[in-house]
Amino acid sequence: MEERDDWRGWLPIRVFADGDDWRVDWCWFGDTPLGEPFFSDSVRRALRLPFNQAMRRDSSLGALSQWREASPGVAPGLFIHHASRCGSTLLAQLLASDVRNIVLSEAPALDTLLREELPASVRSEGLRGLLNAYGQRLRGVEQALVVKLDAWNVHQASRLHRLYPATPSLFVYRDPLEILVSHLRQPGMHMVPGLLGASTPEPPGSLAGMDRMAQRIGEILQGGLSLCREWGALPVNYSELPGAAWQRLAPLLRVDEADRPRLQAVAGTDAKQPGMPFSPDGERKRAEADETARAAVERWAREPYETLEALRLA
């Protein structure tokens, strides 16, 4: 029976509905750790393997719970929520440079289980089983699973934090004007109406264009503020990075002075384009913003940003 299968070397890459049932699509990763900036990058790399082109496996959602019982992995040690385009990928890559961490960055299967309408017990067991599958030890030294979520998952954060109330979390953000300019250059999924699917419908009378983008940014910042107030997440501004990783956040991230040279080397490269040098872009983005963009940010996103800043600096 599939529930008794051995999933060593396999990771879930998709959770999907099959009629009234939910199933899991698996991909063979072998003993290769997740090293790319995003989980989807790791999946694309794995799917190019001849083995994965010749053989695929899927299972019931319940197989995740069976695998959790048969092969307990490392528990989540940190959740990273963020406002998008704000340095969260840099932070994740810094943590991924430590072999003690397994870093899961924006896994689609996790997003599906958080956003789809599911019975509470099914969702809870699915989430526990899914994170356990991602937390399997490959090298024998792993101690924590670091989970970076999609930006819009801040609205479902309580579904995750109720399962792991003792796991610390961060909310990473930056000046909303800089976020808006980044999305104007290349819109993220949550900025394109309908792209996130039926589980995130557009409300009647929704705004359009730049105001809609600024409103979405403001909603995520407000969600991050609620996460900090209700679940104790630590607010982290892009302006603090990368130094906060080996300074203010060092105890939480289990970083000591000996780690600093390694982290500084990682911070010198572009987190989303490894091999390319990092170049700060905040000033360029602010200069690029026109008055329409500035006005939209003031209407929809400035207040939650300033409140987050007051909380961070208190």
Secondary structure, DSSP 8 states (H G I E B T S, - for coil): -GGG---TTEEEEEEEEETTEEEEEEEE-TT----SSSHHHHHHHHHTSHHHHH--EEEETHHHHHHHHHS----EEEEEEE-SSSSHHHHHHHHHTSTTEEEEES-HHHHHHHHS---HHHHHHHHHHHHHHHT--SSS---EEEEE--GGGGGGHHHHHTT-TTS-EEEEE--HHHHHHHHHHS--GGGSTTTT-TTS---TT---HHHHHHHHHHHHHHHHHHHHHHH--EEEEGGGTTGGGGTTTHHHHT--GGGHHHHHHHHTB-SSSTTSB----HHHHHHH--HHHHHHHHHHTHHHHHHHHHHHH-
